Amino acid sequence: MTANEDDRNFVTGLDNREVCVAGLGVSGPPVARALLRRGARVTVVDGRDDEAARRGAEELRAEGAKVVLGDNGLPAGTGLVVTSPGWRPDAPLLAAAARTGIEVIGDVELAWRLKPAEQTWLAITGTNGKTTTVRMLEAMLRADGRDAVAVGNVGTPIIDAVLPGDHGRSPGILAVELSSFQLHWSSSLRPHAAAVLNVAPDHLDWHGGLEPYAETKGRVYAAGAVRVVNCADPWSVRLADACGDPSAPRIGFTLDTPGPGELGVVEDLLVDRAFVEDPRNRAEELASLDDVVPAAPHNVANALAAAALARSAGASSGSVRAGLAAFAPEPHRISHVATVDGVDYVDDSKATNPHAATASLASYRSVVWVAGGLLKGAEVEDLVRTAGPRLRAAVLLGRDRERLRAALGDHAPEVPVVDIESTAETAMAEAVTAAAGMARPGDTVLLAPAAASMDMFADYNVRGDRFVEAVRALQAS
C-alpha cells in the first residue's frame, strides 16, 4: 500500500471515530475543528479550568465537540489521540494511550495525513532561526508566483493550511516551521526538502538530553527529502548523513566560498553552485549582502538556507533576490531601535538561549550587553568566553543573572557589570539607563538575553517591548 493510500484510508477512517484532542492551547482548537469537519466525534481534554479555557471550550462545544476541563484523563472509547506539541510522552493521558495501543500523533502529523496529494512541503527546523528562515522562504516562493504560505509558529496553524479555504482549495506549497516537539509526534512526514539550521542545547528537560533532542530534529530528513545542510554546524551535517536518505540530494549552505553542491558567499554576493547546470564550473548570483536585512552573519545563513529550499522547489534566482527585498523581519529579532548620542540600541529579545545570543553578539564590534532571565539549565561559559572580547560592559537582570555574572567573572573579569534587582515594572528602564551610562559613541547596546523571559515578563515580546519603550524614553529625554 502506498503512502497516499494510507493517508486516504486514514481520512475515511475518521468518520464517526472517537478522537481525543489533548490540549486546548494554540493547536488544539483548529485540530478539533478539522476533525469535526471530517466527521470525527471529538473530545478535547485540558487540565486547565480558567476563564480563557472556559471561553475556548464554549466555542468548541457550539461547533459539536465535547470538552473536558480540569481533567487530563483518557476518555473512554478513544481510538486516536492528537496531542498538543508540548505535552510530554509521560503525561498521564498520553501514557495511558500508549499502554493500551492507541495511536498518538501531533498536529503536524495530522496535517500531513489530511493534506492534498499535490501540496508540496518545505520543512525547516533548528534551535534558532526557524521563524526568520520560514518567512524568507515564503517571500521567495511568492516572488516566484507560487501560492505559498508559511505555517507553524508564524501565525497560520498548519492544519488550516491543508484544508480547502474559502476559495475551495489549499495552498500549493507550504513553508513549514517545525519544533522538536512537533517532530517527536510525527511519524510519516515526508517533505520535498528539509533543513536543520543548527542544533544547540535547548528543551533538554523535555527530551532527556542533547542527543535525543538532536535526533528528534533529524527526523525532518525523511525518506526522499532533499537534505539542506548548514556546513558550519556539526549537528546539521551529522543528522543529514545519519537520518537522511543517502540517495537524496545533499545541498550545503556556508558563509564561505561555496563548493559544488553548495550555496555560499563570494565577496558581497550570495551565490548558488548547487542548482545550476554545471556546479563544478558555474555559479549563479542570487542576491547581495545588502539585500539581507539585517546582514548579521547568522541572518545571512538563514537567507542561504531559505534560498536553498526555494531553489529545490524550482524558484528562480531573481525570485530569491525579490523575496529578500520583500521580507520584513519579525519584531524583536536583532532589530535596530534607535541611535542615541552615537550609540546604537538593538532589540534581540528573541535570543532566548546562549546559542542565539552568541550569534547576536558576534554581529557587533563593541557591545554593552543587556542579558539575563531563565537559563533553563543551559551553560553560559562558552557564550561569555566567546563574547568577552566584544563586551564594553554588561547589565544583568532576571532570576539567573548570578550565573552570567559568575561566568563574566571567570572569563571576562575586566568587563564592568551592573546588576538590576528591580521588579519587572522598572527593571528594563533601569537596565537601559545603566547601559547608556557605560556606552560610548560607536558602541551597541544589545538586548540579547540568552535566557527565557517568564521570570519577569509574559514572553519575549513583552520583554522586547519594554526595552523599546525604555530606549524611546531615553531618546526623548
C-alpha positions in Angstrom: 0.0 0.0 0.0 1.4 3.5 -0.9 1.7 6.4 1.5 -1.1 8.2 -0.4 -3.4 5.2 0.0 -2.5 5.0 3.8 -3.5 8.7 4.1 -6.8 8.2 2.2 -7.7 5.3 4.4 -6.8 7.4 7.5 -9.1 10.2 6.3 -12.1 7.9 5.5 -11.5 6.2 8.9 -12.1 9.4 10.8 -15.8 9.3 10.1 -17.6 8.6 13.5 -14.2 7.8 15.1 -13.7 8.8 18.7 -10.8 11.2 18.7 -9.3 12.8 21.8 -7.5 16.2 21.3 -5.1 16.7 24.1 -4.7 20.4 25.0 -6.8 23.5 24.4 -3.9 25.7 23.6 -2.8 27.1 20.2 -3.0 24.0 18.1 -6.0 22.3 19.9 -9.0 24.3 18.6 -8.0 24.2 14.9 -7.2 20.5 15.2 -10.6 19.9 16.8 -12.4 21.8 14.1 -10.6 20.0 11.3 -11.5 16.6 12.8 -15.1 17.7 13.2 -15.2 18.6 9.5 -14.0 15.1 8.7 -16.9 13.5 10.7 -15.0 12.5 13.9 -16.5 12.6 17.3 -14.1 14.9 19.2 -13.4 15.2 22.9 -11.0 17.9 23.9 -9.2 17.5 27.2 -7.3 20.1 29.2 -6.2 20.2 32.8 -6.8 24.0 33.0 -10.2 25.4 34.0 -9.6 29.1 33.9 -11.6 31.8 32.2 -9.7 31.6 28.9 -10.1 27.8 28.8 -13.8 28.1 29.5 -14.3 30.6 26.7 -12.5 28.3 24.2 -14.5 25.3 25.5 -17.8 27.1 24.9 -16.8 27.9 21.3 -15.9 24.3 20.5 -19.0 22.9 22.2 -21.1 25.1 20.0 -19.4 23.5 17.0 -20.1 20.0 18.1 -17.1 19.0 20.3 -17.2 17.6 23.8 -14.7 19.5 26.1 -13.5 18.3 29.5 -11.7 20.9 31.6 -9.8 20.3 34.8 -9.0 16.7 34.0 -6.2 15.1 31.9 -7.7 11.6 31.8 -8.1 9.5 28.7 -11.7 9.5 27.6 -13.4 6.1 27.3 -13.7 4.7 23.8 -10.9 6.8 22.4 -9.5 5.4 19.1 -6.9 8.1 18.3 -5.2 10.9 20.3 -4.0 14.1 18.7 -1.8 15.9 21.2 -0.6 19.5 21.5 3.1 19.5 20.7 4.4 20.5 24.2 2.7 17.6 26.0 5.4 15.2 27.2 5.2 11.5 26.4 4.9 10.7 30.1 1.8 12.9 30.6 -0.9 10.6 32.1 -3.3 10.8 29.2 -0.6 10.0 26.6 1.0 7.3 28.8 -2.4 5.7 29.2 -2.9 5.8 25.4 0.4 4.2 24.8 -0.3 1.4 27.3 -3.5 0.4 25.5 -2.1 0.7 22.0 -3.9 3.8 21.0 -2.0 5.8 18.4 -0.8 9.3 19.5 0.0 11.8 16.8 0.6 15.6 16.7 -1.0 18.4 14.8 1.8 18.3 12.1 1.3 14.5 11.5 -2.5 15.0 11.3 -2.0 17.8 8.8 0.3 15.6 6.7 -2.2 12.8 6.6 -5.0 15.3 5.6 -3.1 17.3 3.0 -3.9 17.3 -0.7 -1.6 14.9 -2.6 -0.3 17.6 -4.8 0.7 20.0 -2.0 4.5 20.5 -1.5 6.1 20.9 1.9 9.4 22.5 2.5 10.4 22.0 6.2 12.7 23.9 8.5 13.8 23.0 12.0 16.7 24.1 14.3 17.3 25.6 17.6 17.4 29.2 16.3 16.4 31.0 13.1 13.4 28.9 12.2 10.8 31.7 12.0 13.0 34.1 10.1 14.0 31.4 7.6 10.5 30.2 7.0 9.3 33.8 6.4 12.2 34.4 4.0 11.3 31.2 2.2 7.6 32.2 1.9 8.6 35.6 0.4 10.9 34.0 -2.1 8.2 31.5 -3.2 5.6 34.2 -3.5 8.0 36.3 -5.6 8.3 33.3 -7.8 4.5 33.3 -8.4 3.7 30.4 -6.1 0.7 30.1 -3.9 2.8 29.7 -0.8 2.0 30.1 2.9 4.3 30.0 5.9 2.9 27.8 8.7 3.9 26.6 12.2 4.8 29.1 14.9 4.3 32.0 12.4 0.6 32.8 12.6 -1.1 30.2 10.4 -1.9 26.9 12.1 -0.6 24.1 9.9 -3.9 22.2 10.0 -5.7 25.2 8.5 -3.3 25.3 5.5 -4.1 21.8 4.4 -7.8 22.1 4.3 -9.7 23.9 1.5 -10.2 27.6 2.3 -13.0 30.0 1.2 -11.8 29.7 -2.4 -12.2 25.9 -2.3 -8.6 24.9 -2.5 -5.5 24.7 -0.3 -2.1 26.5 -0.9 0.1 24.7 -3.4 3.3 24.9 -1.3 3.9 25.3 2.4 7.0 26.7 4.2 6.8 24.7 7.4 8.4 25.6 10.7 8.8 22.6 12.9 9.8 22.4 16.5 11.4 19.4 18.1 8.1 18.7 20.0 6.2 18.6 16.7 8.7 16.3 15.1 8.6 14.0 18.1 4.9 13.4 17.4 5.3 13.0 13.6 6.0 9.6 12.1 5.1 9.7 8.4 6.2 13.2 7.4 7.8 13.3 4.0 8.6 16.9 2.9 10.1 17.6 -0.5 13.1 19.3 1.1 14.2 19.9 4.7 16.8 21.9 6.6 18.2 21.6 10.1 19.6 25.1 10.6 21.6 24.4 13.8 21.4 22.4 17.0 22.3 23.7 20.4 21.2 22.8 23.9 17.5 23.6 24.4 14.4 21.8 25.8 16.8 19.2 27.3 14.5 18.6 30.2 11.7 17.5 27.8 13.9 15.4 25.5 16.2 13.9 28.2 19.5 15.3 26.8 21.2 16.8 23.8 21.5 13.6 21.8 17.8 12.7 21.8 16.9 16.4 21.2 19.2 16.4 18.1 17.9 13.1 16.9 14.4 14.4 17.0 15.4 17.3 14.9 16.9 14.9 12.5 13.5 13.3 11.8 12.9 16.2 9.4 15.3 14.5 6.9 12.7 11.9 5.9 12.9 9.4 3.0 13.3 11.2 -0.3 13.7 14.7 1.1 16.4 17.0 -0.3 18.8 17.5 2.5 19.7 21.2 3.1 22.7 21.3 5.5 24.4 24.0 7.4 28.1 23.3 6.6 29.2 25.2 9.7 27.0 23.2 12.2 28.4 19.8 13.0 24.9 18.5 14.2 23.3 19.6 10.9 25.9 17.7 8.9 25.7 14.7 11.1 21.9 14.5 11.1 21.7 14.8 7.4 24.1 11.9 7.0 22.7 9.7 9.8 18.9 10.4 9.5 18.6 11.4 5.8 18.1 9.4 2.7 21.6 8.8 1.2 20.0 8.7 -2.3 18.5 12.2 -1.9 20.4 15.3 -2.9 22.5 16.9 -0.2 22.8 20.7 -0.5 25.1 22.7 1.8 25.0 26.4 2.7 28.0 28.2 4.0 29.2 31.8 4.8 32.4 30.9 2.9 33.0 30.4 -0.8 30.7 27.5 -1.8 31.9 24.3 -3.4 29.9 22.3 -5.9 26.6 21.4 -4.5 26.6 24.4 -2.1 25.2 27.9 -1.7 27.5 30.5 -0.2 29.1 33.9 -0.2 31.7 35.3 -2.6 32.8 38.8 -1.6 29.4 40.6 -1.1 27.3 38.2 -3.2 25.1 35.2 -2.3 25.8 32.6 -5.0 24.4 29.2 -5.9 26.7 26.3 -7.0 24.0 23.6 -6.5 21.0 24.4 -8.7 23.0 25.2 -11.8 23.7 23.1 -14.9 27.4 22.8 -14.2 28.1 23.1 -10.4 31.8 22.4 -10.8 32.4 25.3 -13.2 29.5 27.6 -12.8 27.9 29.8 -10.1 24.7 31.9 -10.3 24.3 35.1 -8.4 21.2 35.1 -6.1 21.5 38.4 -4.2 23.9 40.7 -2.4 24.6 41.1 1.2 22.8 44.4 1.1 19.6 42.5 0.2 19.7 40.7 3.6 18.3 42.8 6.4 19.9 42.8 8.9 23.1 41.4 7.3 24.3 39.8 10.5 26.2 36.5 9.8 23.5 34.3 11.3 20.9 36.1 9.3 22.8 35.6 6.1 22.9 31.9 6.9 19.1 32.0 7.3 18.8 33.6 3.9 21.0 31.0 2.2 19.0 28.2 3.8 15.8 29.7 2.6 17.3 30.2 -0.9 18.4 26.5 -1.0 14.9 25.3 -0.1 13.3 27.7 -2.6 15.7 26.6 -5.3 14.9 23.0 -4.6 11.3 23.7 -5.5 12.3 25.4 -8.7 12.4 29.1 -7.7 14.4 31.4 -10.0 17.5 33.3 -8.8 15.6 36.5 -9.4 12.8 35.4 -7.0 15.4 34.8 -4.3 16.5 38.4 -4.5 13.0 39.8 -4.8 11.9 37.7 -1.9 14.7 39.1 0.3 13.7 42.6 -0.7 10.1 42.0 0.2 10.9 40.3 3.5 10.2 42.2 6.7 11.9 40.8 9.9 9.7 39.8 12.7 9.8 42.0 15.8 12.5 41.5 18.5 14.9 39.8 16.2 18.1 41.8 16.0 16.0 44.9 15.3 17.6 48.4 15.4 15.6 50.6 17.7 17.4 53.9 17.7 20.7 55.7 17.7 21.2 58.0 20.7 24.3 60.1 21.2 26.2 57.9 18.7 25.2 54.6 20.4 23.0 52.1 18.6 20.3 50.3 20.5 19.3 46.8 19.2 16.5 44.6 20.4 17.1 40.9 20.1 14.8 39.7 22.8 14.1 36.6 20.8 17.7 35.5 21.6 16.3 33.2 24.4 19.2 30.8 24.7 23.0 31.0 24.7 23.4 29.8 21.1 21.2 32.7 19.8 22.9 35.2 22.0 26.3 34.1 20.7 25.2 34.8 17.2 23.7 38.1 18.1 26.8 39.3 20.0 29.1 38.3 17.1 27.3 40.8 14.9 28.8 43.8 16.7 32.2 45.1 17.4 31.8 46.7 20.8 28.7 45.9 22.9 27.1 46.9 26.2 25.2 43.7 26.8 21.7 43.5 28.4 21.1 39.9 29.4 19.5 37.6 31.9 16.3 35.7 32.7 15.6 32.0 32.9 18.5 30.0 31.6 16.6 26.7 31.8 19.7 24.8 32.8 21.8 26.0 29.8 25.5 26.5 30.2 26.8 30.1 29.6 30.6 29.7 29.9 31.2 29.2 26.2 29.0 32.2 25.4 30.8 34.5 27.7 34.2 33.2 26.7 33.4 33.8 23.0 31.8 37.2 23.5 34.1 38.6 26.2 36.5 40.5 23.8 33.5 42.4 22.3 32.0 43.5 25.6 32.3 47.1 26.8 30.1 46.3 29.8 27.2 44.1 30.9 23.8 44.8 32.5 22.2 41.8 34.1 18.6 41.2 35.2 16.3 38.3 35.9 16.4 35.2 38.1 19.5 33.5 36.8 21.7 36.6 36.4 24.1 35.4 39.0 25.2 32.6 36.7 26.0 35.1 34.0 27.9 37.3 36.5 29.9 34.3 37.6 30.8 33.4 34.0 31.8 37.0 33.3 34.0 37.0 36.4 35.7 33.8 35.2 36.1 34.6 31.5 35.9 38.4 31.2 36.9 39.8 34.6 37.7 43.2 33.2 34.2 43.8 31.9 32.1 46.1 34.2 28.9 44.5 35.4 25.7 46.2 36.7 23.0 44.1 38.4 19.4 45.2 38.2 17.4 43.9 41.1 14.1 45.7 40.5 10.8 44.2 39.6 9.6 43.9 36.0 7.8 47.2 36.1 11.0 49.2 36.3 13.9 46.8 35.6 14.2 47.3 31.8 14.1 51.1 32.1 16.9 50.9 34.8 18.8 48.5 32.6 18.7 50.8 29.6 19.7 53.8 31.7 22.6 51.9 33.2 23.7 50.7 29.7 23.6 54.2 28.3 25.8 55.4 31.1 28.5 52.9 30.2 28.3 53.0 26.4 30.5 55.2 24.2 29.9 56.5 20.7 30.2 53.6 18.2 29.0 51.1 20.8 25.9 48.9 20.5 23.6 48.5 23.5 22.2 45.0 22.7 19.4 43.2 24.4 20.3 39.6 23.7 19.2 37.9 27.0 20.4 34.3 26.3 17.5 33.3 28.5 13.8 32.9 28.6 11.6 35.8 29.9 8.9 34.2 32.0 10.6 35.0 35.4 9.8 38.7 34.8 7.7 39.1 31.6 4.8 37.3 29.9 7.1 36.4 27.0 10.0 37.6 24.9 7.7 40.0 23.0 6.8 41.9 26.2 10.4 42.0 27.3 11.4 43.4 23.9 8.6 45.9 24.0 9.8 47.2 27.4 13.3 47.6 26.0 12.0 49.6 23.0 9.9 51.8 25.4 12.9 52.5 27.5 15.1 53.4 24.5 12.4 55.7 23.2 12.2 57.4 26.5 15.9 57.8 26.6 15.8 59.2 23.0 13.1 61.8 24.1 15.0 62.9 27.2 
